[in-house]
Protein backbone atom coordinates (compact mmCIF):
# COMPACT_ATOMS: atom_id res chain seq x y z
CA UNK A 1 0.00 0.00 0.00
CA UNK A 2 1.10 3.49 -0.72
CA UNK A 3 1.79 5.83 2.21
CA UNK A 4 -0.83 8.29 0.98
CA UNK A 5 -3.51 5.59 1.04
CA UNK A 6 -2.57 4.70 4.63
CA UNK A 7 -2.73 8.38 5.62
CA UNK A 8 -6.16 8.79 3.99
CA UNK A 9 -7.44 5.62 5.76
CA UNK A 10 -6.20 6.86 9.15
CA UNK A 11 -7.74 10.32 8.69
CA UNK A 12 -11.03 8.85 7.43
CA UNK A 13 -11.19 6.44 10.39
CA UNK A 14 -10.53 9.27 12.87
CA UNK A 15 -13.17 11.39 11.19
CA UNK A 16 -15.73 8.55 11.38
CA UNK A 17 -14.99 7.79 15.04
CA UNK A 18 -15.31 11.51 15.90
CA UNK A 19 -18.69 11.64 14.18
CA UNK A 20 -19.93 8.58 16.08
CA UNK A 21 -18.76 10.18 19.33
CA UNK A 22 -20.63 13.42 18.55
CA UNK A 23 -23.82 11.51 17.69
CA UNK A 24 -23.53 9.66 21.01
CA UNK A 25 -23.05 12.92 22.94
CA UNK A 26 -26.07 14.53 21.29
CA UNK A 27 -28.18 11.43 21.87
CA UNK A 28 -27.34 11.23 25.57
CA UNK A 29 -27.56 14.95 26.40
CA UNK A 30 -30.46 15.89 28.65
CA UNK A 31 -31.60 19.35 27.55
CA UNK A 32 -34.57 21.27 28.87
CA UNK A 33 -36.91 22.57 26.19
CA UNK A 34 -36.40 26.20 25.24
CA UNK A 35 -39.54 28.34 25.17
CA UNK A 36 -39.81 31.78 23.65
CA UNK A 37 -43.26 33.30 24.30
CA UNK A 38 -44.17 36.70 22.86
CA UNK A 39 -43.40 39.25 25.56
CA UNK A 40 -44.45 42.89 25.58
CA UNK A 41 -44.96 45.72 28.02
CA UNK A 42 -48.38 44.44 29.09
CA UNK A 43 -47.98 40.65 28.94
CA UNK A 44 -47.28 38.11 31.64
CA UNK A 45 -46.54 34.39 31.61
CA UNK A 46 -45.65 31.56 33.95
CA UNK A 47 -43.67 28.60 32.62
CA UNK A 48 -42.76 25.34 34.29
CA UNK A 49 -40.11 23.40 32.38
CA UNK A 50 -38.92 19.87 33.14
CA UNK A 51 -37.24 16.95 31.36
CA UNK A 52 -40.65 15.62 30.31
CA UNK A 53 -41.90 18.85 28.73
CA UNK A 54 -43.30 22.21 29.71
CA UNK A 55 -46.52 24.05 30.53
CA UNK A 56 -47.20 27.73 29.99
CA UNK A 57 -49.81 30.11 31.39
CA UNK A 58 -49.77 33.21 29.18
CA UNK A 59 -51.79 36.43 29.55
CA UNK A 60 -51.55 39.17 26.99
CA UNK A 61 -52.68 42.72 27.66
CA UNK A 62 -52.15 42.31 31.39
CA UNK A 63 -53.17 44.31 33.42
CA UNK A 64 -56.42 44.97 31.62
CA UNK A 65 -57.16 48.05 33.76
CA UNK A 66 -54.36 50.45 34.60
CA UNK A 67 -54.23 53.43 36.90
CA UNK A 68 -52.49 56.77 37.07
CA UNK A 69 -52.04 59.11 40.01
CA UNK A 70 -51.06 62.71 39.29
CA UNK A 71 -49.94 65.27 41.80
CA UNK A 72 -49.78 68.62 40.01
CA UNK A 73 -48.51 71.92 41.40
CA UNK A 74 -50.51 74.46 39.40
CA UNK A 75 -50.10 78.21 39.18
CA UNK A 76 -53.30 80.21 39.08
CA UNK A 77 -54.05 83.38 37.17
CA UNK A 78 -52.17 85.17 34.44
CA UNK A 79 -48.43 84.32 34.68
CA UNK A 80 -48.99 82.81 38.15
CA UNK A 81 -50.22 85.97 39.88
CA UNK A 82 -53.13 84.11 41.53
CA UNK A 83 -50.90 81.89 43.67
CA UNK A 84 -50.38 78.15 43.59
CA UNK A 85 -52.61 75.16 44.18
CA UNK A 86 -52.00 71.44 44.44
CA UNK A 87 -54.25 69.16 42.41
CA UNK A 88 -54.47 65.42 43.02
CA UNK A 89 -56.05 63.29 40.32
CA UNK A 90 -56.57 59.54 40.14
CA UNK A 91 -57.70 57.77 37.00
CA UNK A 92 -58.24 54.20 35.87
CA UNK A 93 -58.25 53.41 32.16
CA UNK A 94 -58.11 50.54 29.70
CA UNK A 95 -56.03 49.91 26.60
CA UNK A 96 -58.54 51.33 24.07
CA UNK A 97 -56.13 54.18 23.29
CA UNK A 98 -58.36 57.09 24.27
CA UNK A 99 -56.03 58.25 27.03
CA UNK A 100 -52.78 57.72 25.13
CA UNK A 101 -53.86 59.10 21.76
CA UNK A 102 -55.69 62.15 23.10
CA UNK A 103 -58.93 61.25 21.38
CA UNK A 104 -62.22 59.66 22.27
CA UNK A 105 -62.75 55.93 21.95
CA UNK A 106 -63.58 56.25 18.25
CA UNK A 107 -60.21 57.83 17.52
CA UNK A 108 -61.61 61.29 16.76
CA UNK A 109 -60.45 64.53 18.33
CA UNK A 110 -62.75 66.28 20.76
CA UNK A 111 -63.89 69.88 20.30
CA UNK A 112 -61.54 71.01 23.09
CA UNK A 113 -58.56 69.31 21.38
CA UNK A 114 -59.38 71.03 18.08
CA UNK A 115 -59.77 74.41 19.82
CA UNK A 116 -56.43 73.92 21.57
CA UNK A 117 -54.68 73.04 18.30
CA UNK A 118 -56.14 76.14 16.66
CA UNK A 119 -55.12 78.37 19.58
CA UNK A 120 -51.56 77.07 19.63
CA UNK A 121 -51.28 77.39 15.83
CA UNK A 122 -52.53 80.97 15.93
CA UNK A 123 -50.18 81.83 18.78
CA UNK A 124 -47.21 80.35 16.96
CA UNK A 125 -47.98 82.25 13.76
CA UNK A 126 -48.40 85.55 15.58
CA UNK A 127 -45.23 84.93 17.56
CA UNK A 128 -43.36 84.06 14.37
CA UNK A 129 -44.35 87.38 12.74
CA UNK A 130 -43.36 89.38 15.84
CA UNK A 131 -40.10 87.42 16.24
CA UNK A 132 -39.21 87.85 12.56
CA UNK A 133 -39.76 91.60 12.74
CA UNK A 134 -37.61 91.87 15.87
CA UNK A 135 -34.95 89.67 14.25
CA UNK A 136 -35.01 91.81 11.11
CA UNK A 137 -34.52 94.91 13.24
CA UNK A 138 -31.59 93.26 15.02
CA UNK A 139 -30.12 91.98 11.74
CA UNK A 140 -28.93 95.48 10.87
CA UNK A 141 -26.25 95.22 13.52
CA UNK A 142 -24.54 92.22 11.88
CA UNK A 143 -24.98 92.98 8.18
CA UNK A 144 -21.98 95.33 8.23
CA UNK A 145 -19.59 92.44 8.90
CA UNK A 146 -17.58 91.83 5.71
CA UNK A 147 -18.35 88.72 3.64
CA UNK A 148 -20.64 86.94 6.14
CA UNK A 149 -22.74 89.88 7.33
CA UNK A 150 -25.73 89.34 5.02
CA UNK A 151 -25.83 85.63 5.85
CA UNK A 152 -25.66 86.38 9.58
CA UNK A 153 -28.44 88.97 9.17
CA UNK A 154 -30.69 86.32 7.64
CA UNK A 155 -29.82 83.86 10.40
CA UNK A 156 -30.66 86.43 13.07
CA UNK A 157 -34.04 87.09 11.44
CA UNK A 158 -34.82 83.35 11.18
CA UNK A 159 -33.68 82.73 14.75
CA UNK A 160 -35.96 85.53 15.96
CA UNK A 161 -38.87 84.04 14.01
CA UNK A 162 -38.33 80.57 15.49
CA UNK A 163 -38.03 81.84 19.06
CA UNK A 164 -41.07 84.07 18.56
CA UNK A 165 -43.08 81.06 17.40
CA UNK A 166 -42.03 79.09 20.49
CA UNK A 167 -42.97 81.92 22.85
CA UNK A 168 -46.25 82.65 21.02
CA UNK A 169 -47.31 78.99 21.15
CA UNK A 170 -46.44 78.76 24.83
CA UNK A 171 -48.41 81.89 25.70
CA UNK A 172 -51.40 80.64 23.67
CA UNK A 173 -51.26 77.33 25.54
CA UNK A 174 -51.18 79.10 28.91
CA UNK A 175 -54.06 81.43 28.11
CA UNK A 176 -56.42 79.00 26.37
CA UNK A 177 -58.81 77.11 28.64
CA UNK A 178 -59.09 74.36 26.01
CA UNK A 179 -55.39 73.53 26.27
CA UNK A 180 -55.49 72.62 29.94
CA UNK A 181 -55.02 68.97 30.79
CA UNK A 182 -58.32 67.29 31.63
CA UNK A 183 -57.24 66.45 35.15
CA UNK A 184 -55.91 69.92 35.99
CA UNK A 185 -58.65 71.94 34.30
CA UNK A 186 -60.63 74.22 36.59
CA UNK A 187 -63.93 72.63 37.58
CA UNK A 188 -65.91 75.80 36.88
CA UNK A 189 -64.94 75.92 33.20
CA UNK A 190 -66.81 73.77 30.67
C-alpha positions as CSV (number, residue, x, y, z in Angstrom):
1,X,0.0,0.0,0.0
2,X,1.1,3.5,-0.7
3,X,1.8,5.8,2.2
4,X,-0.8,8.3,1.0
5,X,-3.5,5.6,1.0
6,X,-2.6,4.7,4.6
7,X,-2.7,8.4,5.6
8,X,-6.2,8.8,4.0
9,X,-7.4,5.6,5.8
10,X,-6.2,6.9,9.2
11,X,-7.7,10.3,8.7
12,X,-11.0,8.8,7.4
13,X,-11.2,6.4,10.4
14,X,-10.5,9.3,12.9
15,X,-13.2,11.4,11.2
16,X,-15.7,8.5,11.4
17,X,-15.0,7.8,15.0
18,X,-15.3,11.5,15.9
19,X,-18.7,11.6,14.2
20,X,-19.9,8.6,16.1
21,X,-18.8,10.2,19.3
22,X,-20.6,13.4,18.5
23,X,-23.8,11.5,17.7
24,X,-23.5,9.7,21.0
25,X,-23.1,12.9,22.9
26,X,-26.1,14.5,21.3
27,X,-28.2,11.4,21.9
28,X,-27.3,11.2,25.6
29,X,-27.6,14.9,26.4
30,X,-30.5,15.9,28.7
31,X,-31.6,19.4,27.5
32,X,-34.6,21.3,28.9
33,X,-36.9,22.6,26.2
34,X,-36.4,26.2,25.2
35,X,-39.5,28.3,25.2
36,X,-39.8,31.8,23.6
37,X,-43.3,33.3,24.3
38,X,-44.2,36.7,22.9
39,X,-43.4,39.2,25.6
40,X,-44.5,42.9,25.6
41,X,-45.0,45.7,28.0
42,X,-48.4,44.4,29.1
43,X,-48.0,40.6,28.9
44,X,-47.3,38.1,31.6
45,X,-46.5,34.4,31.6
46,X,-45.6,31.6,33.9
47,X,-43.7,28.6,32.6
48,X,-42.8,25.3,34.3
49,X,-40.1,23.4,32.4
50,X,-38.9,19.9,33.1
51,X,-37.2,16.9,31.4
52,X,-40.6,15.6,30.3
53,X,-41.9,18.9,28.7
54,X,-43.3,22.2,29.7
55,X,-46.5,24.0,30.5
56,X,-47.2,27.7,30.0
57,X,-49.8,30.1,31.4
58,X,-49.8,33.2,29.2
59,X,-51.8,36.4,29.6
60,X,-51.6,39.2,27.0
61,X,-52.7,42.7,27.7
62,X,-52.2,42.3,31.4
63,X,-53.2,44.3,33.4
64,X,-56.4,45.0,31.6
65,X,-57.2,48.0,33.8
66,X,-54.4,50.5,34.6
67,X,-54.2,53.4,36.9
68,X,-52.5,56.8,37.1
69,X,-52.0,59.1,40.0
70,X,-51.1,62.7,39.3
71,X,-49.9,65.3,41.8
72,X,-49.8,68.6,40.0
73,X,-48.5,71.9,41.4
74,X,-50.5,74.5,39.4
75,X,-50.1,78.2,39.2
76,X,-53.3,80.2,39.1
77,X,-54.1,83.4,37.2
78,X,-52.2,85.2,34.4
79,X,-48.4,84.3,34.7
80,X,-49.0,82.8,38.2
81,X,-50.2,86.0,39.9
82,X,-53.1,84.1,41.5
83,X,-50.9,81.9,43.7
84,X,-50.4,78.1,43.6
85,X,-52.6,75.2,44.2
86,X,-52.0,71.4,44.4
87,X,-54.3,69.2,42.4
88,X,-54.5,65.4,43.0
89,X,-56.1,63.3,40.3
90,X,-56.6,59.5,40.1
91,X,-57.7,57.8,37.0
92,X,-58.2,54.2,35.9
93,X,-58.2,53.4,32.2
94,X,-58.1,50.5,29.7
95,X,-56.0,49.9,26.6
96,X,-58.5,51.3,24.1
97,X,-56.1,54.2,23.3
98,X,-58.4,57.1,24.3
99,X,-56.0,58.3,27.0
100,X,-52.8,57.7,25.1
101,X,-53.9,59.1,21.8
102,X,-55.7,62.2,23.1
103,X,-58.9,61.3,21.4
104,X,-62.2,59.7,22.3
105,X,-62.7,55.9,21.9
106,X,-63.6,56.2,18.2
107,X,-60.2,57.8,17.5
108,X,-61.6,61.3,16.8
109,X,-60.5,64.5,18.3
110,X,-62.7,66.3,20.8
111,X,-63.9,69.9,20.3
112,X,-61.5,71.0,23.1
113,X,-58.6,69.3,21.4
114,X,-59.4,71.0,18.1
115,X,-59.8,74.4,19.8
116,X,-56.4,73.9,21.6
117,X,-54.7,73.0,18.3
118,X,-56.1,76.1,16.7
119,X,-55.1,78.4,19.6
120,X,-51.6,77.1,19.6
121,X,-51.3,77.4,15.8
122,X,-52.5,81.0,15.9
123,X,-50.2,81.8,18.8
124,X,-47.2,80.3,17.0
125,X,-48.0,82.3,13.8
126,X,-48.4,85.5,15.6
127,X,-45.2,84.9,17.6
128,X,-43.4,84.1,14.4
129,X,-44.3,87.4,12.7
130,X,-43.4,89.4,15.8
131,X,-40.1,87.4,16.2
132,X,-39.2,87.9,12.6
133,X,-39.8,91.6,12.7
134,X,-37.6,91.9,15.9
135,X,-35.0,89.7,14.3
136,X,-35.0,91.8,11.1
137,X,-34.5,94.9,13.2
138,X,-31.6,93.3,15.0
139,X,-30.1,92.0,11.7
140,X,-28.9,95.5,10.9
141,X,-26.2,95.2,13.5
142,X,-24.5,92.2,11.9
143,X,-25.0,93.0,8.2
144,X,-22.0,95.3,8.2
145,X,-19.6,92.4,8.9
146,X,-17.6,91.8,5.7
147,X,-18.3,88.7,3.6
148,X,-20.6,86.9,6.1
149,X,-22.7,89.9,7.3
150,X,-25.7,89.3,5.0
151,X,-25.8,85.6,5.8
152,X,-25.7,86.4,9.6
153,X,-28.4,89.0,9.2
154,X,-30.7,86.3,7.6
155,X,-29.8,83.9,10.4
156,X,-30.7,86.4,13.1
157,X,-34.0,87.1,11.4
158,X,-34.8,83.4,11.2
159,X,-33.7,82.7,14.8
160,X,-36.0,85.5,16.0
161,X,-38.9,84.0,14.0
162,X,-38.3,80.6,15.5
163,X,-38.0,81.8,19.1
164,X,-41.1,84.1,18.6
165,X,-43.1,81.1,17.4
166,X,-42.0,79.1,20.5
167,X,-43.0,81.9,22.8
168,X,-46.2,82.6,21.0
169,X,-47.3,79.0,21.1
170,X,-46.4,78.8,24.8
171,X,-48.4,81.9,25.7
172,X,-51.4,80.6,23.7
173,X,-51.3,77.3,25.5
174,X,-51.2,79.1,28.9
175,X,-54.1,81.4,28.1
176,X,-56.4,79.0,26.4
177,X,-58.8,77.1,28.6
178,X,-59.1,74.4,26.0
179,X,-55.4,73.5,26.3
180,X,-55.5,72.6,29.9
181,X,-55.0,69.0,30.8
182,X,-58.3,67.3,31.6
183,X,-57.2,66.5,35.1
184,X,-55.9,69.9,36.0
185,X,-58.6,71.9,34.3
186,X,-60.6,74.2,36.6
187,X,-63.9,72.6,37.6
188,X,-65.9,75.8,36.9
189,X,-64.9,75.9,33.2
190,X,-66.8,73.8,30.7
